[in-house]
Amino acid sequence: MKRILAISVFFLPLMMFAGESEPADTLTRLEKAIGEVTVTAIKQAADLTLHPVAGTVVNRAQLERLNIASVRGVSELAPNVYMPQYGSRMTSSIYVRGIGARIDQPVVGLNIDNVPFLNKDNYDFDIPDIARMEIIRGAQSTLYGRNTMGGLINIYTISPLSYQGTRALAETGRGNLYRASLSHYRKFSPALGMSLSGDFHYFGGIRRNEYNGSHADRDKGGSLRWKTDWKPNSRLSLENAAWFTLSRSGGYPYAYEGSCEINYNDTCFYRRNSFADGLTLKYHGNSWSLSGITSVQYIDDNMTLDQDFLPQDYFTLTQKRKEWAVTQDFIVRGSVGDSYRWLGGAFGFYKRTSMNAPVTFKDYGIAQLIEGKRNEVNPDFPIKWDDDEFLLGSRFTMPTWGLAVYHESEVSVGKWNFTAGVRLDYERVGLRYHSSANSGYTVYNATDPADIKVFSKEPIDIDDRGMMHKSFVELLPKLSVSYDLPMHSRSNVYVSVGKGYKSGGYNTQMFSDVLQQRVMGLMGLGMKYDVDDIVGYNPEKSWNYEAGAHIVCAEGKVLTDMAMFYIDCRDQQVTTFPDGTTTGRITTNAGKTESFGAEFQVSYLPSSRWLMNASYGYTHATFKEFFNGVQDFSGKRVPYAPANTLFAGVTYTHPVNRLIDELVFNVNVRGAGNIYWDEENTRSQKAYAVLGAGVSAKSGCATLEFWGKNLTDSKYNVFSFKSIGNTFFQRGMPLTWGVTLRFDFASKGL
């Protein structure tokens, strides 16, 4: 934290040097600088400052200045929001206010152009031409349902009805970084517009695997998006967007703590093909509107790991998955005069996942983890495995579906606003599994060391099949009260309480461990698992209590948001690696956790040339009750969620009016920490900060930018874990730099 504060001092002289206000509509300029008001939001107010929620809005100009092209980029930008970049693009872990998820169900929902993305493994992909991002913190389950108990991220892309022309980008940087995108927007009539966007990225990598010299963090991919906006009349509108994305990641740059080197011998990669199509229909009546949001989503991916991350041949994991999903949301909203507004809806989804996830035990792993353990117990009759390697096979089919109805009413009485809502959510999760192992071992009689003989041949033939399912019913209420402050501009204070909900499910990666213990059990060793108990986990539920304020002051030059919160969480889902020499990882339910803290963000626009942003979040998240059968973790900090997040940025625009229209200078700092890596709180990452900067020159339709990230080359870890008794970690990105060239051949808009 000392480094964070020290770097933050860098911004004070710049803030003191800010120019005087100009006689213009400063509030309007501030809104344009911070985030343009959008009319595409369906379930919430277009302006988040009118809503009793804690939210951060990032517009197109800010996203480009900070070189943000995906969800990961907003980490620390919003207070108490942390999205570490580790593993591969499958690893989309998000932590908000002390709650989060590393695998399976997300704690934060993602909507792109109002379409909900169901699988967090598909959150991380580059999105060209983002018009606006909204990061809403706190439980949003009443309106948005499952897996939004920590918050919601809304992304809106540019509409072909508001912008026509061609946009292009070319970028290069350290690590053989190359990015390119091309978009064309055309208006065929006043009512019909279409756009086609494509992008490609390649990152050669910075971190090397010492075993073979290859880069462990290489990454490449691309996407295509076709968007249609049609408004046949003043009452009816249609928006459809179809995405196709490819991702090919090297992964995973995990270094062994003993040597501080990335050094593993088997292949690691992540590959993903995905498709999504979202259709939004809206009909506007005189004082009401009806909206329908329909989506189809598909994922075909493959994660292959050297699961021990060592140069020895222990074991490898391959997880191949195909998943289809459909969603349907109907929303009706209306108003009675200016004092009463209401919203009601029904939501349904169906998702079917097919997965093949075998673990392959290799010769060194067999010798150390099976033969060695068995022969320590019975040295007189040692065993020798018949094969150099064998397979623990696991196949799954997981159908999941759910239905929900919800309602929200808002009443205004003078300066008071009262909002109440409730949602009834039903979900059914099924699992059909097939676990198999086919191998064998030889038992020797070594009671006479001079005459060791074969005692017996023991085959391993396991073929387990089964079906199970879980059903969950949740009632998700919320209540908020806000008061409009007697100021010349819109400002308010609010209090709210709401229930959050994250779905339960099954630990598919734990089946390999269950099967391993079955194999060990045939030799008189190993744990005997109850499959229903060890594989399934229950929903996570929370009550979120919040008080905050949105204040516009200094004649509209300063926009301030503040919030305090308390979260009482039951059955929090915690990801752990089982003790000992196991191959799986497991999501388990902690008894009770609590999280409380505060957050603050301010934007200051003293003149048209200067823009300053700062945000800070503090979270104290601990286990109230959590006994894992061996150890009591009550009072310990919840792992992986940082106690502090910080962002500060200063942007100065200098008009030139010659060959160059303007120069834009940007300096920013991000920070996070402390972060604990285990429930025991024995390993942690201290608070750290990274400094970034950029300078861009605009001339006509072209903008050239030079940028750098982590300019101080700070050393910090973004992830750490234990596997088969060994500790591994991944370093944060070191000093990186790049050059970005943008073209905007606009005929209208923006």
N, C-alpha and C positions, 0 to 999 in steps of 0.2 A: 504493500500500500504506500510506502514511502516513495517508491519510484513513480507510482501513479500521481501522487501529489506533486512531486518534483516536476514531472513533465507538464502537469496541468498549469503550473506557474508560468510556463512559456506563453500561455495565451493571454495573461493579464495585460502585458504592455499593448498587445494588439487591440484588446477591448477598450483600453484607456485612450487609444489613438483614434477611435472611431469618429467619423465625421459627424457634422451636425445634421439634424433632420431637415428634410426638404419640404416645402409647402405643397404636399400632394396627399392623396388618400393613402396614408401609411398602412392602415389596416388592410386595405385591398392588396397592396404590394406584399404585405406579410403573408396573407393567405396564399398568394401566388407563389411566394418563395417557399412556404412550408408545405403546402399541399392544396391543389386546386379542389374545390368542391365538386364532387361527382354526383351524377344523377343515376348512376347504374346500380347503386345499392338497393336491395329489395327488402331486407328484413330490418334495416337500421336507418337512423337518420343520415342524410347525406353528409352532414357536418358532425364529426364525432364529439366536438366540444359541446354540442347540444344534448349529448347522450350521457347518462350517469355511468360512464365507464372510464377506465384508464386506457388511453390509446395513444399510439404514435403513428403519425402519417408521414410518409416519405414520398416526395413527388419525383417526376422524371428527371428534373435537373439535379436533384440531390443524388439520385441513384447513379447518374452518369458521373458526377463529380467523385463519388466514392467507389466507382468502378464495380457496382453491384449488379450482377446478372442473374442471381438465383436467391432462394430463400436463405441460404447460409449467410449471405452478406449482411443481414440486418442484426446479427449477433452483437450484443452490447449497445447497438444504436438505440434500442428501446430499453429502458431501465428494467433490470431483473429478468432480461431475456438473454439466454446463452445457448448458442448452437455451435459446439466445437466441431472443427474440421479434422476428422480422423478417419481411419479405415478406408472406406470407399464411398462412392455415391449412394450406396445402399444404406450407409450409416447416417441417418438423418435424426440424430438425437436432439431434442429440444427440451430445455429446462426453463421453467417460468416460476418465479416466486418459490423456489425450493422443491417443486414437484416436476417430474419428467419421466422419460422412458428411454431406455437404450434399445430394447427390442420389442417386437410385437406391437401392442396398441400405442398410438401416440397420445400425448397429453394436450397437444395443440392441433386444432383443425386447420386445414388449408383449403381455401376456395380460390379458384382462378376464374374470373368473369362469372362469379356466383356459383360455379360448379364445384361440389365438394370432392376432393381426392381422398379415397378411403384408405389407401395403404401408404404409411409413412416411408416405406422403402422406395416409393416413387416420388417423394417430395423434391429431391435434389436434381434439378436439371436446369440448364440455362434457358431463360425466357427473353427473347428479344422484344424491344419496344414496350416495356412496362410503363404505363402511364402513372400508376399510383400504387403504393403498398400501404396497407393498414395493419398494424400489430396491436391487437386488443388483448389486454391482460385481465385475468380473472375469469371465473366460471361463466361460460356462454352456453351452457348445456340446455337451458330452457328453450332457446330459439334454434340452436344448431345441433343439439343432441349429443350423441356418443362422441367421446374422445375430444371434447373441447373444454374440459374442466380447468385447464390451465390458461386457455385463451384461444384466439383465432387469428389467422393471418389471411387477409383478403388481398388479392392481387388483381388489378384491372389493367388490361392491355388497351392500346390505342384503338379507337373506333374508326373505321373507314368513312363514317359519316361526318366526323369532326376533323379529319385530316386527310388530305389527298396529296400524293406525291411519292417520292422514293427516298428511303433511308438506307444508308450503308455504313458499315463499320469494318475496320481492319486494325488488328492489334498484334504486337509482338512484345516479348519481354524475357526476363531471365528464366532459365529452365527450358529453353526452346518452347516458349509459350507462343501460340498462334491462335487468334480468334478472328472470325469473319462472320458477318451477317448481312443480309440483303432483304429488304421489305419493300413491297409496292402496294399502295393504297389507291383505289380508284372508285369514283362515284359514278355509277352508270345512269343514275337519275336522281332527282332530289330525294327519293325515298329508298334507294338501293345503293349500297356500297359493299365492296369486297376488298380483302387484302390477302396477300400471300407473303409469308415470312419464312426465311430459312437461316440457320446459323450452323457454324462448325467451330469446334475448338480442339486444340491439341496442346497438351502439356507433356514435355519429354521427361520431366521429373528433376528433382534435386537430390533426393536421398537414395543412396545406392545400397543394394544388397551385397554384402561383402562376399557372399558365397560364390556368386557368378558375375558380379560387376554390373548387373542390370539395375535400372532405376525402379525402386519399389513403389513410387508414388506417381507413375505416369498415368495419364488420363486423356481420353479423347472421346468425341461424340458429336452429335448434332441433332437438329430437329427441323421439322416443317410444320407450319401452322397456316390453316386456311380459315379465315373469319368472314362471316357475312352478317351485315346489319341491314334490316329491311323494315321500313315503316310505311306500310301501304296506305294508312290514314292516320289521323291525329290520335286515334284511340288504340290502335293495335301496333305492336312492334315485335320483331323477331330477331334474335341474335343466335348465331350458331358458330361454334369454334371447334375445329378438329385439329388435334396435335398428333404427331408421330415423332418419337424420340429414340435415339440410339445412345448407349453409353458403354464404353469399354475402359475399365479401370484396371491398372496393374494391382494396386493394393498388395499387401497391407504393410506400411513402413513401421512395424513394431520392433523396437530394439530391446535386447535382453539386458536387464539391469546389471548383470554381472560383468559384462564386457562393454556396455553402452554401444553396441553395434547391432545393426540389422544383419542377421546372418542365418538364413534358413535355406534348405536345399530343395524343397518341393514347390511346385507352382502355386502362386496365389493370383487370383484375378476376380473381377466382378464384371459381368456382362448383362445388359438389360435392353430389351426392346419393349416399348410401351406405346399404347394408343389410347386416346381419350377423345370423345366427342360429346360436347355439351350444347344443348338446345334450350334457350330461354324464350318463352312467350309471355308477353304482358298485354293485358287489356285494361284500359283506363275508362271507368265510368265517370259519372258526375262527381261523386264523393267517395268512390271506392275503386279498387283495382284488383285484378286477378292475375296471378303469375304462375307459370309452370316451368320447372327446371328439370330437365331430363338428361341423363348422362349414361354413356356406355364406356367402360374402362377395361383395358386389357394389359397384363404384364406377362412377359416371358423373360425370365432371368436365370442366371447361373452364378452362384458364389462357390468358388473353389479355394480351399485354404490348406496351407501347411499348418495344421491346427496346433502343433507344438511350437512353431516359430523358432526352431533350432536346426542346426546342420545335421542332426541325427535323424534317422528314419523312425519316428514314433508313429504318427498317424496323420491322415489327411481327411478332410471333409469336403464333400460336394453336395450342394443344395440346388437342385433344379426345380423351378416352379413355373406353373402356368396358372394365371388367375383371371377370371372374367367377373365383372361386376356391373350391375345396373342400379341406378338411383332415380327416384322420382319424388319431387317436392312440389306441393301445391300451396300457394300462399294467397290469402285474401286479406286485404287491409282497407280500412276506410276511416272516415271521421264524421263527427257530428258537430258542426260549427267549428269554433277554434279551441274548444275546451276538452273534447274527447276524441281520442284516436285509438283504434283497435287493430289487432292483427291476429289471424288464425291460420292454421295450416295442418297439413298431413304429410308425413314423410315415410317412404319405404325404400328398402334396398335389398338386393340379393347378391351374394358373393360366393363364388365357388373356386376353391384352390386345390390344385393337384401338385403334389410335391414328391420328389425322390431325393432322399438325403442320406446316402450311405457314408459310413466312416470306414476307412481302410486302415487296419492295423498292419504296420510293417515290421521288419525283422527286429530292429532295435527296440521298438515299442513292445513287441511280444516278449522279448528277453527281459526287459526291465519291469514292465507293468504286469505281466501275467506269469511267466516262468519264474522270475525272481521272487515275486510275492509268494507263489505257491511253494517253491523249494525252500524258502526260509522257514515255512511252517512244518514241512515234512521232508527233511534232507535225506532220510533213508530211502525214500521212494520219489526221487526227482522226476520231473517231466521234461519232455522236449517236444516243441510244436512240430507238427508234420509239414507245415507249409511255411514259406518265407513271409507270406502275408495272407490275411483273410479279411473278409468283408462283414461288417455289421450293417445289414440292409434295413432301410426304413422307407416305407412308402405311405403316403397319406392322401386322403381326400377330405377336404374341410368345407362343407356347405354352411354358410352363415346367412341369416336373413333377419330383418327387423322391421317393425312398424311403429309409428309414433304419431300422436296428435298433440297440438300445442296451441296456446292462446296467450295473448298479451294485451293489456289495456293500459292506456295512459290518460290521466285526467289532469287538467291544468286549472288551478284555482288561484287567480291573481298571479303572484310570483312563484307559487308553489306548483310543483309537478309530481304526481304520484304515478308510479308504474308497478303493475303486478302481473305476473305471468306464471304459467304452469305447463308442464309437459308430461305426458304419460308415454313411456318408452318400453317396448318389449323387444327382446332379442333372443334368438336361439342359435347356439353355436354347436355344430356337430363335428365329429372326427371319426373317420374310418382308417384304421392303421393295419399295416402288415410289416412285422419285424422278422428278420431271418438271419441265420448264421449257419454256415456249412463248412466245417473244417474238422480237425481232430488232433490228438496229441498222443504221445507214447509215454507210458510210465515205466521207469527202470527200477530194478531192485539193486540198491547200492549199500545194502547192509554189510556186504563184503567188498570194500573198495578195490580189492585185487581181482574181483570177479563180478563186474557189473553186468546184469542181464536184463533183457526185456521182460517186464512183468505183465504188461497188458497194453492193448491198443484201445483208446477211448475216442469214439466218434463224437463230434459236436454237430447236432442237427436240430436247430431250433426254427420253428415256424409258428409265430404267434400272430393271431388276427383278432381284431375286436372292433367294436363300435361303442361310442359314448357320445353323450350330448349334455349341454347345459342350457338352461333358460334363465333369463334375467328380466325382471320387471322393476322399473324405477319410476318414481314420481319426483319430478324435478321442478320445484317452485323457485320463484325469485320475487324480491320486493325492493323497490328503490324509491327514495324521496330526494328531490332536488329543489333548490331555491335560487331564483335569479337574483343576483346581487344588484343593488341600486347603483349601477355604473353606466357610463354613456355607451359602452359596448357590451356585447353579450358575455357575461361571466356568471358562473354559478358554483354552488357547493352542493355536495350530494352525499348520501349514505346509501348503501345497498347490502343486501344479503341474498345469496343464491346457493343452490346445491349443484355440485358438479359430479360428473359420472364418466368413468373410463371402463370400457368393456372388459369382461373376463375372457378366458380362452384356454388354449393348450400350449404347453411347451414342447413343440415338435423336436427341438434340438436336444431334449432330454432323453428321447427314446434310445439314442445310441448308448447313453450311459446305463439306462435300464437293461439294455441287451448285454452290455459289457458285464454288468453285475450278474446277469443270468449265466453267462459263460463261466465267470469266476465261481458261481454257486455250484456248478457241476463238479468243481474241484474242491468243494468244501470251504470256499472263501467267498468274500464279497457280501454286499448288503442285499437284503431282500426288500425290494421296493413294492409298494402297492401302487400299481400303475395309475389308478384313478386319483390317488392323493398326490403323487409326485408330479404328474403331468399337467393336471388342471390347476388353474388359478382363478380366483374370484374377481368380480368387478372392484374397482377402486372408487370410493365415494368421498366427497368432501363438502364442507360448508365454508363458503367464502364470505367473510365480513369485510366491508371496505368503506372508507370515508375519504373523500377527495374534493378537489376544486379545479375548475378551469377559469383562469383569470386573464383578461386582456386589459392592459393598463398602459400608462405613459402615452396616451393618445393613439393607442393601437400599435405602438412600436414593440411591445413586449407581450409575448404569449407564454403563460406559465401553467403547468399542470402539476398537481401534487396529489399523492394518495398514500394512505396508510391501510394495511390489510392484516387480517388474521385468518388463517386457513386451518380448519380442524379436519384432518384426513383420516379415514378409516380404511383398513385393508389396503394400504398403499402398496403398489406393485413395485418390487425391488428386484433388480437383476443381480444374481450372484453366480459365482463359479463354485460348484460343490467342492467340499474338502477332498484332499487326496488326489489320486491319480485318475481322475475321471475325464471323460471326453466332452461332456455337454456343459451347457450353461442353462440357468433356470430362472424363470420369473416366479417369485414367491410373494405372498402377501404379508407385509409387516402388520403388526397389530394396530397401532395408532401412531400417527405423526402429527406434529403441529408446525406451522410456519407463520412467522409474523415479520413485519418489516415496513419499510417506507420507500417511496420513490419520488423523484423530482425531475422535471424536464422544463427547460426554458428556451425560447427562441427570441432573439433580439435583432431587430432591423432598424438601426439608427438612421440609415439613409439607403438610397437605392444601390449604393456601392458595397455596403457591408451586410453580412448575414452571419449571425453567431448562434450556435446551438450547443446545449450542454444537457446531459442527463446523468443521473446517478440513482442506483438502486441498492438497497440493503435488504438482505434476507437472513433470518435466523431459523433454520429448519432442523428439527431434531426428532428422534424417535421418542414417543411417550411410552409405548409398549412394543417391544419386539424381542421375542425369545425364539431363536432358531432351533431349539432342541439341545443346543450345546452351550450357547453363550447368550447373556442378556445384554442387549444393546441400548436399553433405555437410557436416555440422556445424551446419546451420541448424535453427532451431526449426520444428516442425510447425505450420502455420498453423491458425487458428480455435479451437484448444484452449487454454484459459487455463492459466497456470502456477499460479495460486492461486485457490481458492474459499473463501468464508467464510460462515457463518451463525451468528447468536447471537440467542437470544430469551428473554424473561422474561415469565411470566404470573403474575398475582396475582389471586386470587379472594377477594372480600370479601362475606361473608354479611350481609344486611340484615334479612330476616325481617319486613318490614312490607308495604308495597305492592309493593316489589321484593324478590324472593327473594335475588338476589345480583348483584354487580357484578364484571365480569371486565376486567382491564386487561392489555394485551399490547403489548410493544415488541420490535421485531426489527430486525436489520440483515443485509443480504446484500451480498456483495462478490465480485468476480472480476477477474482480470488478472495479468500482462500478456497480451495477446492479439495475435498477429501476423496480418496480413491477406494476406500473400503469402509464397511460398517464399523470396524474396530477403531477407525480414525487414527491408524498408525502411519498411513502414508498420505501425503497431501502435496498440492502445488500452492506455493505462496502467491500472494497478489503480484500481478505483473501488469505491464503496460506496453503497448506498441505504438509507435509514432508513424503517421502517414502524411504525405504531402503530394500536391500536384499543381501544375501550372498549365493552362491551356490558352491557346490563341485562336480566336474566331475571325474568319475572313469570308464574308458572303455565306455560302452554303457549307463551308468546310470548317472543321474544328480539329486542331491538333493539340494533343495533351501528352505531357510527360508526367509520370506518376511513380511513386515509390511507397512501399509498405514495409512496416517494421524497420524503419530507417536506423534505429538504434541497435538493430540485430539482437534484440532481447531473447534470452534463452528461457523457454518455459515448456511445460508438458500440457498437452490437450487431452491425454487419455493415459490411464495406467490400469493394469489388471494382473491377476495371477492365474497361471495355468499349469497343471501338474506340478505345483509347488514352486514354480519359477515366476519371477516378476518381470513384466514387460511394460514399455511405455512408448508413446509417440510424441516427438517434439512438435512444437508449433512451427509454422512457416518462418524461415529466417528472412533476412533482408531480400526483398524482391523489388524489381522495377520494370517499367514497361513504357511503351509509346502507343497511343491510341489515336487513330484518325477516323473522324466521323464526317459523313456527308448527309445533308438534309435538303433534298431538292423538293421543297414543299410548294404546292400550288395553292394550298389553302389549309388553315388550321395551325395549331400549336404556335 
